[in-house]
Amino acid sequence: MGAARPGLSERLDALSRGVEAWFVARLPQGAQERARGRVRARPTREGVWFLLLVFAVVLAALNTGNNLLYMVLGSLLAALVLNNVLAEWNLRGLALERRLPDEAWAERAAPGTIVVHNARRFGAAWSLGLREEGARAGAPIATGRALRVGPGQRVAVPTRWTFPERGEVRLELLVVESTF
């Protein structure tokens, strides 16, 4: 069995992580700590289409000089900024805890949970996707979804844990995504 080649999305993610690490390493120490604590936002498929639309409107506005196109561009950019602020706010203040199954077999699903705690005093976290990434590239070890986590609330999200091999498995990265 050969290893699957990484797709464009995986290669772009790896490139963006490399550029981000290079940039953060050149910041002063206090700024490095703040940058590592920030929420990372990557565009969805719909977000990429939106960015292409913004780019097309920029080109049209520059070529024609039409004021209406500049107003449309301004509203698109305002929507983009508002979306990024809301996406970051939706993921801020969340704490995660893994509850692994008591017994698990290689390549067989076992029930477990991921507990999401919203430590904020105001505002719920909406439409969260949870994914546990293993040390090897490929299918995630566990996935789950939480529709709403209220302020100060703990929600146990049921997951199915599928470990790729026998023995110890290193759990490295628990990814929290939002449709925002």
N, C-alpha and C positions, 0 to 999 in steps of 0.2 A: 504494500500500500504506500503510495507516495503522499507527501504532504501537499495540502491544497495551497495554491498560490494566493497570496493576499490580494484582495480586491482593491479597487481605487479608493474606497472609503477607508480601509485599513491603512493604506499607504499614506493618505492625506492626514489621518489621525497621527501616525507615527512622525510625519514631517512636522506637523503643528506642535507636537509634544517636544520635538528636538529644538525647534525655533524658540519655543517658550522657555525651555530650560536654559538655552544660551542667553536669552535676554534677561531672565531672572538672575542668573549668575553674575551679571554685570551691574546689578543694582546695589545700592548701599544695604547694609545688614538689616536695618529696620524695615526698609521697603521690601526686601526679600521675604521676610516673615509675613507681611501683609499680602504680598502677591501669592504666596503659597496657600493662604487661607481663603482665597477668593473662589467663587464658583466659576467653573469653566463652562462656557456656552459654545456649543457647536451647532451649526444650522442643520435642520431636518431637510428632507427632500423638498418640502414645500418652501422652506426658507431659502434654499438655493434658487428656486424659481423666482421667489420674491427679489432676491439680490440681482438676478438677471434682468428682471423687469425694471428695477431701479437703474441699473447700468444702461438699459435701452432708453429710458426717459432722460437720463443725463446726456446721452449722445444726441437725442432728438432736440432737447432744449438748447444745447450748445450750437447745433447746426442751424436751427431755425430762429433762435432768439425770441421765441414766443413766450410771453409772460405767463400764459396759462400753464405751459409745461413746467415752468419754474415753480409755480404754486403747487402743481401736482407732485413735483419732486420734493418740495418742502414737506408736504403732508406724508409722503411715503417715508422720508427720512425720520420724521417725527414718530410715525408708527413703528419704525424699526427700533428707535431708541426706547420707546415706551415698552415694546415687547421684550427687549433685553433687560430692562430694569425689573419688569414683572417676573421674568424667568429667574433672575438671580434671587429676587426676594422670595419666590416660591420655594427655592431649595435651601435658603439660609436658615440656620438654627435647627436643622434636623440631625438627630443622632440615631445610629443604626446598631442593632445587635443581632448576631447570628445565633440561631438555635438549631443545631445540627441534629440529624436523626441519631437514635441510639445505635442502630445497626444499619450498615450500608454495604452493598455488593457492587463490584465493578460493573459499570455500564447498565445498572438497573436503578430505576427511580425509587427514591426513598423520601417519605414526607418529612418536612421540617418547616421552620418559620424564620422570617426576618422581622424583627420588631422595629418599627419606626416610631421614634419619639419626637414630637414637635415641641421644642423647648420655648417657642415664642409665646408671649402673653396675648398677642392679638394676631388674628389672621390664620386661616387654615392653609395647609399645603394640599394642592389639588393635582390629581392625575399623575401619580408617581409610578415610574417603572423601575424595578429593582433587578439587577443582574450581577451575579457573581462570576467573575472572570478567573480562570485558573492560570497556572504558570505557562501552559501551552496555548498557542493560538488555536482557535476553532470554536466549537459550540460552547456556550456558557454552561457552567456547572449547575446554576440554579437561576430561575427567573420568577418574578412575581409582580403584581400590580396592586396599588392602593389608590382608590378613587379619591378619598378625602381623609386627611389627618388633621383634626381640629387643634386649636391652641391648647398646649399643655396635655394633649392626649397621646396615648400609646396605642398603636394598632399593630396587631400580629398579622403579618401577611403570609398566607400559606404558600409554600414553595415545594417544588419537587427537586431534590438534589440528586444529580447523576454524576458520579465520579468516574473519570476515564480509565482508571487503573486501580489495581490492588495496592494496599500499603498506605503510607502517609501521602496526603495530597496537600500541597501548600496553597492556602487560600490567600490570594494576593490583593485583589481589587474588587471592592463592592461598589458598583456603579449605580448612581441614582439619576434617573432621567425624568424629564418633564416634557409634556407635549407643548408647553409654552416655548 
